[in-house]
Amino acid sequence: MPVYYPNAKINLGLHIGARRADGYHTLQTIFYPIPLHDRLVIEPAEAFSFQLDGAPLDCTPEQNLVVRALRLLEPDGSLPPLHVELGKHIPSGAGLGGGSSDAAFALRAARDIMGSTLTDDDLAQCLTHLGADCPFFLRNSPVYATGIGEVMTGIDLSLSGWNMLLVKPDIYISTGEAYGAIDRMRQRTEGTPHNSATTTSLTKMPLTEIVRRPVQEWPNLLHNDFEPWACEQHQQIADIRQMLYDLGAAYAAMSGSGSALFGLFAPGTEKPDFIDNNIQPTTSPLHDCFLAWLRL
């Protein structure tokens, strides 16, 4: 029985550019894969079936990105004769790309099982219609992403040996609401929407140059445009970010439009004791949070 393990990603820096005529925003970011995984089983069957286990999702099976991706294999949009089991561990609504990763892994696995002649480039084109970050998970190595996130250039970046504390508070952030807030804020402060696809909003240095510098320098250089708004709307996000630094993180930030945050800890850092027994007082920013300590 083939088993696949779709992984999550983080954004290292996220700059939001102008809103295009089609409603999407240009952006620049770096996608970096991390070892937090869902579990996916796909095997031939007489008819299509889909089973979801683990963390619940706020959508019907028909709306799940895995099911939507598999419809792309058949010219008439029907579902192929496969049995699919999806075990969710990556938090949803977190800015970690869990659903996009599930879709990409499922589509490539189904292609191979069914003997389709579609190439990875063909799959990437199909997946872009489901989410701009979906094609990233076909290559699953660090990239500099522009356009709406679908134009990707491989970069030489390794955080191997570093440790990450990933924190997902019980906060839902609507991506559409976050983009709308950025637009309104920029119109108030600048008169027109911000439009730049080559530099971050708070520094003239390109992202690809920033990440070549030591991680310890990133706090003053590497920024997520959504983060100030999210911290203003949700004090817990600001408190978690500060706590990550208090715990010794060299760099801490929100991933994507949130609400997950991550802290990067130098190689050799010991895992905090509370990770395995996360019973936090209600006054703690980590109360009721999903926590994961990852070795990169």
N, C-alpha and C positions, 0 to 999 in steps of 0.2 A: 504494500500500500504506500504510494508516494506521499511523503510528508514534506512540506515546505515551511520556511520560517520567515515570513515577511518582516522586515526590520523598519524601525522608525528613522527619522532624520531630525536634525536641528538646523536652524538658520543661524549662520554667523554673519551678523549685520543684516539689516533689511532696510533698504531705502525705497520709499514709495515716490514714484514720479507722477506724471500727468495722467489725468483720466482721459481715456481715448473715447472716440465717438461711439464705440460699441459697448461702453460702460466699464471695460476693464482698465486697470491702471498699469502703466509701465513700472518696472521695479528693477532693482539689482540686489542680489543676495548671494550668499554661498550656502549651498546645500551640503551637509556633512552627514554621512550615515552613522548611526549609533546602534550598539548591540542590545536593543530592546525589541522583542519579537512577539508577533502573533503566531498562531499555528494554523496551517492550512493543509487540508487533505483534499485531493481531487483524484477521482478514479472513474473509469468507464462504468456506465450503468445503462439499464434499459430506457430510463427516462430521467429527466433532470430532477434533482432534489437538493435542497439547501438546508443545512443545520447550523445554527449559531449557538456557541457555548461561551462561557466566560462573562466578561463585563457586558451588561446590556447596552444596546444601541437604540437611540431615539429615532428609529426609522423602520419601515416595513421591509421584509425581505426583498420585495420588488425594487425598493429604493436603494438597497445596499449596493455599494460601488462594485463589489465582486459580481453580483448578478447582472448589473448594467454592463460591466466589462465583457462578460461572457456572451452577451447578446451581440457583441460586435463581431463575433466569429462567424455567425450565420448571415448570409445575404438578406434573408427576410426578417432578421432580428429575433428569430426564435431562439430558445435556449437549447444548447447541445445536450446530448444524453450523457450527463455526468452526475456523479454524486459528490457534493461539496460539503465539507465540514470546516467551519471557521471558528477557531478559538481565540477570543479577543483578550489581549493583555495590555496592548498599547492603549493608553487613555484616548478617548475620542474628544473632539472639540478642544484640542490641546495645542495645535500648531506643530504637531509631530509627524503628520503625514501618514498616520496609520491606515486610514481607509484607502488612500492613494496607493500605498505599498501593497495592500491586500489585492487591489484591482490589478496592478501590474504583474504581481507574482501569479495570480490566477489566470490571467490572459495568456501569459507565456507558457505556463504549465499545460493549459488546455490546448494551446496550439500544438505543443509537442506530442501530447497524448493522441490527438486527433489527426496528426500527420499533415497539418496545414502547411502550405508553402509560404505563408506570410513571414517576412523578415522582421528583425527587431525594429528596424526603421518603420516598417508598416505598422507594427504594434504601437510604436511611439506616436505616430500620427493619429491613430484611433484613440489612444488614451488621452491625448490633449483635450479632447472634447469632454472628458470626465473631470479633469482637473489639471491645471498647468504643471503641477509637480509630479503627476503620475509617471511621465516618461523617465524622470530621474531614477526611479527604482529599477528600471531595466539595466542601467549601467552601474548604479550603486557605488559610485566613487565620488570624491569631492569635486564639485563643479562650481563655476561662476555662472549664475543664471541671470539673464536679462529678458527683454521683451515683457511678457506677462509671467515669466518664469519658465517658459518652454524652450528658450534659446540657451543652450548650455555649452560651456567650454570647460574641458577638464583642466584642473589645476593641481600643482604639486604641493599638497598639504597633508601632513600627518600629525595627528595628536596621539599616536601610539604610545602607550605607557601612562598617559594622563588618566585621571579618574574624574568621573562626573557624578554629581548629585542632581538627580532630576526630581522636580517637585511639581505636581499638578494639583492646584487647589480646586475646591468644589465651586468653581466659578465658570460660567458659560459666557463666552464673548462671541457675539455675532460678527463674522468677518465683514459682512456688508456694513454693519454699524460702525466698525472700526475704520473702514475706508472712508465712510461718510464723514466721520469725525475729523479725519486728517484733512479732507477737502475743505470743510468749514473752517478749521483752524487756520489753514494757509490762506484762505480767501480773506479772513479777518486781518491777518498779520502782514500779508504781502499784496493783497489786492487781486492777485491772480493765482491759479493753482501752480504749485511748484512743478518744474519740468526739468529734470536732469536724469540721465541714465548712466552717468559715468562716475559720479562722485557721491559720497554719503552726504547727508543733510548737514552734518555738523563738522565736517572736515573736507579739505580739498584732496586728500589722499585717496586714491582708488582702493576699493576693498581688496583687490588682489595683491596690492602692496602692503596693506595693513596686516593681513594674515601671515605675511612673511616675517613680521617683526615678532619679538618674544611675546608670549601670551600675557605676561605681566604688564605690557604696554597697551593691551587692548582696551582696558576700561576707559581710557581717554580718547580712543580713536574709533572703536567699533560699536556702532549704535543701531538700535532697532527703532524705526520711526514710530511704531505703534506703542512703544513702551511708555513714554511720558503720559500719553492719554490713558492707557490702561492703568497706570499707577494712580492717576488722578481719580479715575472712576472707581477703583477697587484698592483701598488702602492695604489689603492683605497682600496684593502683588508687590507693592513697594516694600512691605515689611519682609516678605520672603527674600526678595533680592538683597536687602540689607543683611538679613540673617546669613545668607550664603557667603557674603563677604566676611561677616563676623566669624564664621566657621573656618575661614582661611582660604576661600576660593581666590584664585588669581584673576578670574574673570567670571562675571555672572550676568545673565541676560534672559529676556523672554524669547521664546522661539516663535517665529511667525507672528500671527495675530493673537497668540496665547490660547489658553491661559497658563501653559506650562512654562516653567523657568528652569534654568540649569546653571550649575556652578562648575567650573573647571578647577580641579585640584592637582597640584604637582605630583609627578610620579613618586611613589613611596608613601603617599598620604594614607593613613589608616582610616578605614570606614568608621564613621561615627557610631557610637554604641546604640543610639536610638533607632537606627535604620531597621534593624531586625525586630524591634518591639516598639512600634510607633504608637505609643500611648501618650499623647501630648495633652497638656491642660488646654482648656478652652481659650485661655488667653494667649496661647502660642500661635504664631503665624502658620505653623505646620499642622495645626489641629485639623483632622479630617482630610489630610492631603494624601495623594498617592506619592510614594517615595520609591526611588530606585537608585542604588549605587552601582555605577557601571564602570568597568575597566575598558578604556578605549584602545 
